[in-house]
């Protein structure tokens, strides 16, 4: 069974990276090893397939790139680890729902390595934390409507994936140490008033290579048969 190849791309423009993912996915064959690309993008808003223009409040000088991933608008910028798993789901023997669960699990495990409790919110992909108690283990309570479920939470990691011929591209983004102002220019992932945070804002001191390495380790473990 081929082993996942991890590639650290550094800071790269969004659009050429997207085009490279599309090309890799279109060209891959049954025996092509899976890859995990780790990178950081200059300030960019990306709009998912379901993206509604009203969630782009005031993009200003930051470019908006339409994409074919799922979900609504999100922001990529310096200080964020963006991870693109290029995985053959059929070879892995899982479907999309399990794939998303494993991506979220890798994020939760990465946060746990920093003493931070990552939380899932039903119906709202991504990982959330309690800024007032980042290491606490209280479970989520209250209504199942995700718009009410964000009380006391902030989003620290976003997910947006695309599957073509059982192969994945696009991926996830973990906020490490970033300027969060651009998130105020959008309704993140389509939720009005959703607070966003990053590791440095909740008291975790780490750098991009360390966070990227920890996330890569957990993703590789989750996505290797």
MOCORTA-V169819 format. One record per residue. N is the residue number from 1. RES is the residue in one letter. SS is DSSP state (alpha for helix, beta for strand, coil for the rest). PHI is phi in radians with two decimals (999 if undefined). NEAR is the number of other C-alpha atoms within 10 Angstrom. Layout:
N_RES_SS_PHI_NEAR ; N_RES_SS_PHI_NEAR
This chain:
1_X_coil_999_9 ; 2_X_coil_-1.08_10 ; 3_X_coil_-1.58_12 ; 4_X_coil_-1.13_20 ; 5_X_beta_-1.66_13 ; 6_X_beta_-1.76_17 ; 7_X_beta_-2.13_14 ; 8_X_beta_-1.70_15 ; 9_X_beta_-1.58_11 ; 10_X_beta_1.33_15 ; 11_X_beta_-1.51_16 ; 12_X_coil_-2.35_12 ; 13_X_coil_-1.11_14 ; 14_X_alpha_-1.21_19 ; 15_X_alpha_-1.08_15 ; 16_X_alpha_-1.06_10 ; 17_X_alpha_-1.20_17 ; 18_X_alpha_-1.06_16 ; 19_X_alpha_-1.11_11 ; 20_X_alpha_-1.17_11 ; 21_X_alpha_-1.11_19 ; 22_X_alpha_-1.06_16 ; 23_X_alpha_-1.15_11 ; 24_X_alpha_-1.05_15 ; 25_X_alpha_-1.17_22 ; 26_X_alpha_-1.18_12 ; 27_X_alpha_-1.58_9 ; 28_X_coil_-1.23_14 ; 29_X_coil_-2.09_10 ; 30_X_coil_-0.99_8 ; 31_X_coil_-1.65_10 ; 32_X_coil_-1.12_14 ; 33_X_coil_-1.10_15 ; 34_X_coil_-1.20_24 ; 35_X_beta_-2.25_19 ; 36_X_beta_-2.20_21 ; 37_X_beta_-1.77_21 ; 38_X_beta_-1.97_23 ; 39_X_beta_-2.71_24 ; 40_X_beta_-2.42_23 ; 41_X_coil_-1.94_20 ; 42_X_coil_-1.14_17 ; 43_X_coil_-0.91_17 ; 44_X_beta_-2.63_21 ; 45_X_beta_-1.68_23 ; 46_X_beta_-2.11_22 ; 47_X_beta_-1.93_25 ; 48_X_coil_-1.36_21 ; 49_X_coil_-0.99_16 ; 50_X_coil_-1.52_14 ; 51_X_coil_-1.03_21 ; 52_X_coil_-1.80_13 ; 53_X_alpha_-1.03_12 ; 54_X_alpha_-1.19_11 ; 55_X_alpha_-1.45_19 ; 56_X_beta_-1.61_22 ; 57_X_coil_-1.36_12 ; 58_X_coil_-2.71_13 ; 59_X_coil_-1.07_15 ; 60_X_coil_1.10_10 ; 61_X_coil_-1.53_8 ; 62_X_coil_-1.61_14 ; 63_X_beta_-1.13_12 ; 64_X_beta_-1.99_17 ; 65_X_beta_-1.96_13 ; 66_X_beta_-1.28_15 ; 67_X_coil_-2.35_20 ; 68_X_coil_-1.76_18 ; 69_X_coil_-1.31_20 ; 70_X_coil_-1.31_17 ; 71_X_coil_1.61_22 ; 72_X_coil_-1.78_23 ; 73_X_coil_-1.39_29 ; 74_X_beta_-2.47_25 ; 75_X_beta_-2.14_23 ; 76_X_beta_-2.06_23 ; 77_X_coil_-2.87_22 ; 78_X_coil_-0.98_19 ; 79_X_coil_1.54_22 ; 80_X_beta_-2.10_26 ; 81_X_beta_-1.56_27 ; 82_X_beta_-1.80_27 ; 83_X_beta_-2.12_24 ; 84_X_beta_-2.04_24 ; 85_X_beta_-1.37_27 ; 86_X_beta_-1.90_26 ; 87_X_coil_-2.18_23 ; 88_X_beta_-1.53_26 ; 89_X_alpha_-1.16_19 ; 90_X_alpha_-1.13_12 ; 91_X_alpha_-1.17_15 ; 92_X_alpha_-1.30_14 ; 93_X_coil_1.38_10 ; 94_X_coil_-2.30_14 ; 95_X_coil_-1.82_11 ; 96_X_alpha_-1.04_15 ; 97_X_alpha_-1.04_8 ; 98_X_alpha_-1.18_12 ; 99_X_alpha_-1.05_19 ; 100_X_alpha_-1.05_18 ; 101_X_alpha_-1.03_15 ; 102_X_alpha_-1.21_17 ; 103_X_alpha_-1.06_21 ; 104_X_alpha_-1.13_24 ; 105_X_alpha_-1.08_19 ; 106_X_alpha_-1.07_22 ; 107_X_alpha_-1.14_27 ; 108_X_alpha_-1.07_23 ; 109_X_alpha_-1.16_19 ; 110_X_alpha_-1.12_24 ; 111_X_alpha_-1.09_25 ; 112_X_alpha_-1.06_13 ; 113_X_coil_-1.15_13 ; 114_X_coil_-1.80_16 ; 115_X_coil_1.37_13 ; 116_X_coil_-1.93_23 ; 117_X_coil_-1.60_22 ; 118_X_coil_-1.56_25 ; 119_X_beta_-2.18_24 ; 120_X_beta_-1.62_18 ; 121_X_beta_-2.08_18 ; 122_X_coil_-0.97_12 ; 123_X_coil_1.41_10 ; 124_X_beta_-2.32_19 ; 125_X_beta_-0.95_17 ; 126_X_beta_2.06_26 ; 127_X_beta_-2.20_25 ; 128_X_beta_-2.15_25 ; 129_X_beta_-2.34_28 ; 130_X_coil_-1.72_23 ; 131_X_alpha_-1.01_22 ; 132_X_alpha_-1.34_11 ; 133_X_alpha_-2.66_14 ; 134_X_coil_-1.05_19 ; 135_X_coil_-1.73_17 ; 136_X_coil_-1.20_14 ; 137_X_coil_-2.01_12 ; 138_X_coil_-1.16_10 ; 139_X_coil_-1.33_8 ; 140_X_coil_-1.33_15 ; 141_X_coil_-2.28_7 ; 142_X_coil_1.74_9 ; 143_X_coil_-1.16_10 ; 144_X_coil_-1.51_12 ; 145_X_coil_-1.16_12 ; 146_X_alpha_-1.03_14 ; 147_X_alpha_-1.13_15 ; 148_X_alpha_-1.61_9 ; 149_X_alpha_-1.41_16 ; 150_X_coil_-1.49_21 ; 151_X_coil_-1.04_13 ; 152_X_coil_1.43_12 ; 153_X_coil_-1.99_22 ; 154_X_beta_-2.40_19 ; 155_X_beta_-1.46_25 ; 156_X_beta_-2.00_26 ; 157_X_beta_-2.58_25 ; 158_X_beta_-2.02_25 ; 159_X_beta_-2.20_23 ; 160_X_beta_-2.79_26 ; 161_X_beta_-2.18_19 ; 162_X_beta_-2.39_18 ; 163_X_beta_-2.16_18 ; 164_X_beta_-2.25_11 ; 165_X_coil_0.88_10 ; 166_X_coil_1.22_15 ; 167_X_beta_-1.97_19 ; 168_X_beta_-1.67_22 ; 169_X_beta_-2.60_26 ; 170_X_beta_1.05_24 ; 171_X_beta_2.98_20 ; 172_X_beta_-2.51_21 ; 173_X_beta_-2.44_26 ; 174_X_beta_-1.95_27 ; 175_X_beta_-1.42_26 ; 176_X_coil_-1.77_24 ; 177_X_coil_-2.62_21 ; 178_X_coil_-2.40_17 ; 179_X_coil_-1.33_16 ; 180_X_coil_-1.56_17 ; 181_X_alpha_-0.93_9 ; 182_X_alpha_-1.03_20 ; 183_X_alpha_-1.13_23 ; 184_X_alpha_-1.29_17 ; 185_X_alpha_-1.52_17 ; 186_X_beta_-2.40_24 ; 187_X_coil_-1.64_19 ; 188_X_alpha_-0.98_22 ; 189_X_alpha_1.01_23 ; 190_X_alpha_1.55_20 ; 191_X_coil_-1.90_16 ; 192_X_coil_-1.13_12 ; 193_X_coil_1.34_13 ; 194_X_coil_-1.16_18 ; 195_X_coil_-1.32_20 ; 196_X_beta_-2.11_21 ; 197_X_coil_-2.46_24 ; 198_X_coil_-2.50_23 ; 199_X_alpha_-0.98_25 ; 200_X_alpha_-1.14_15 ; 201_X_alpha_-1.31_16 ; 202_X_alpha_-1.89_17 ; 203_X_coil_1.59_12 ; 204_X_coil_-1.74_16 ; 205_X_coil_-1.77_11 ; 206_X_coil_-2.65_13 ; 207_X_coil_-2.04_13 ; 208_X_alpha_-1.02_17 ; 209_X_alpha_-1.04_14 ; 210_X_alpha_-1.15_10 ; 211_X_alpha_-1.11_21 ; 212_X_alpha_-1.10_21 ; 213_X_alpha_-1.11_16 ; 214_X_alpha_-1.13_17 ; 215_X_alpha_-1.14_25 ; 216_X_alpha_-1.07_23 ; 217_X_alpha_-1.05_15 ; 218_X_alpha_-1.24_18 ; 219_X_alpha_-1.13_23 ; 220_X_alpha_-1.04_19 ; 221_X_alpha_-1.13_13 ; 222_X_alpha_-1.26_16 ; 223_X_alpha_-1.98_22 ; 224_X_coil_-1.87_14 ; 225_X_coil_-1.04_13
